[in-house]
């Protein structure tokens, strides 16, 4: 008897885990967070549509580039869970993430470039540093790492 060569319409959690490279517990976590969805078979066992593989891949990509799961969840909430993400939807998603990544890169670049600022002069004083904080002008802007947060520095 010839074995059916068509793909299975649904996948078990173990099959999704094996094909996606994430643990079954991660799938359950993603499902609890609303990132993916499953159905139940007659024996009350989880089954995933094949499209979940693409969503898991998107989640893994987002995690790898540092996009918080809350942001991923918000982005994916506007997309159907039971069918493929369209190229247009993918473009919209990546445009959002690109903007967030650009902001994060700018912040990290600013931090990297200013890391040695006052420490490099040897005084080790953020309060009295005549170069970075003459006359303790930053105290007027509040507490915390004001120089590390470009938005607060502009206030």
C-alpha atoms as one frame of an Amber mdcrd trajectory, in Angstrom:
protein
   0.000   0.000   0.000   1.382   3.386  -1.009   1.971   5.838   1.813   0.206
   9.203   1.467   2.778  11.819   0.475   0.572  14.814   1.282   1.476  16.802
   4.384  -0.622  16.209   7.468  -3.255  18.923   7.938  -2.394  19.255  11.632
   0.718  18.669  13.711   1.233  17.422  17.239   3.135  19.598  19.707   6.090
  17.224  19.406   6.128  17.544  15.620   5.976  21.342  15.816   8.747  21.348
  18.428  10.961  19.125  16.293  10.390  21.114  13.099  10.647  24.559  14.704
  13.483  23.881  17.118  11.613  25.073  20.208  10.609  23.016  23.224   7.024
  21.848  23.662   6.922  23.922  26.856   7.782  27.000  24.760   4.864  26.214
  22.453   2.549  26.037  25.459   3.990  29.325  26.735   3.485  31.006  23.335
  -0.057  29.707  23.265  -0.767  31.001  26.776   0.506  34.425  25.642  -1.763
  34.357  22.573   1.114  34.189  20.096  -0.027  30.893  18.571  -3.217  28.854
  18.719  -4.107  25.188  18.754  -7.187  23.066  18.520  -8.034  19.870  20.395
  -8.706  16.486  18.878 -11.260  13.956  20.116  -8.828  12.789  22.809  -8.372
  16.397  24.019  -4.816  16.533  22.669  -3.407  19.739  21.200  -3.067  19.984
  17.454  -1.526  22.846  15.517  -2.178  23.905  11.951   0.894  23.842   9.728
   0.838  27.652   9.634   1.978  27.708  13.251   5.486  26.849  12.006   5.719
  30.232  10.290   4.443  32.053  13.382   6.974  30.251  15.581   9.712  31.207
  13.100   8.612  34.845  13.324   8.640  34.662  17.131  12.148  33.175  17.090
  13.391  35.865  14.698  11.889  38.589  16.887  13.465  37.129  20.022  16.834
  36.846  18.315  16.837  40.536  17.397  15.615  41.553  20.844  11.976  42.396
  20.178  10.051  41.877  23.446   7.360  39.185  23.386   4.769  41.809  24.340
   5.591  43.677  21.122   5.494  40.454  19.121   2.138  39.594  20.665   0.735
  43.015  19.810   2.013  42.749  16.235   0.701  39.222  15.695  -2.669  39.984
  17.300  -3.687  41.756  14.081  -2.967  38.692  11.977  -4.999  35.523  11.590
  -3.746  32.545  13.583  -5.052  29.916  11.214  -3.447  30.912   7.940  -0.219
  32.095   6.405   0.977  35.637   6.987   0.817  37.542   3.716   3.850  39.309
   2.246   2.091  42.646   2.853   1.484  41.808   6.523   5.098  40.677   6.888
   6.281  43.994   5.414   4.114  45.955   7.862   5.441  43.866  10.726   9.079
  44.331   9.766   8.570  48.077   9.241   7.361  48.359  12.860  10.238  46.293
  14.164  12.768  48.152  12.030  11.695  51.450  13.612  12.030  49.983  17.102
  15.423  48.469  16.275  16.675  51.743  14.826  15.762  53.558  18.055  17.446
  50.847  20.108  20.597  50.971  17.937  20.753  54.764  18.288  20.436  54.469
  22.073  23.114  51.782  22.263  25.432  53.733  19.955  24.997  56.836  22.120
  25.689  54.776  25.238  28.769  53.171  23.677  30.139  56.487  22.482  29.568
  58.198  25.840  30.610  55.266  28.002  34.064  56.605  28.690  32.956  60.250
  28.989  33.624  61.231  32.593  35.190  57.984  33.700  37.928  58.559  31.099
  39.048  61.804  32.768  39.693  60.025  36.042  37.512  62.140  38.324  34.814
  59.434  38.556  32.242  62.051  39.542  29.066  62.513  37.553  27.943  65.295
  39.938  31.012  67.523  39.756  32.375  66.711  36.305  33.199  70.015  34.609
  32.837  68.445  31.150  29.626  66.401  31.339  27.749  68.142  34.159  29.113
  71.622  34.888  27.513  73.197  37.960  25.471  69.988  38.508  22.938  71.198
  35.891  21.574  67.670  35.472  20.162  67.690  39.012  17.434  69.999  37.688
  16.262  67.231  35.342  15.684  64.672  38.059  17.342  61.579  39.370  18.745
  58.602  37.558  20.971  58.063  34.543  19.883  61.123  32.600  22.870  61.064
  30.267  22.104  57.472  29.297  18.545  58.302  28.231  18.641  60.629  25.199
  14.949  61.506  25.571  15.470  62.765  29.140  18.637  64.615  28.161  16.665
  66.689  25.617  14.070  67.827  28.183
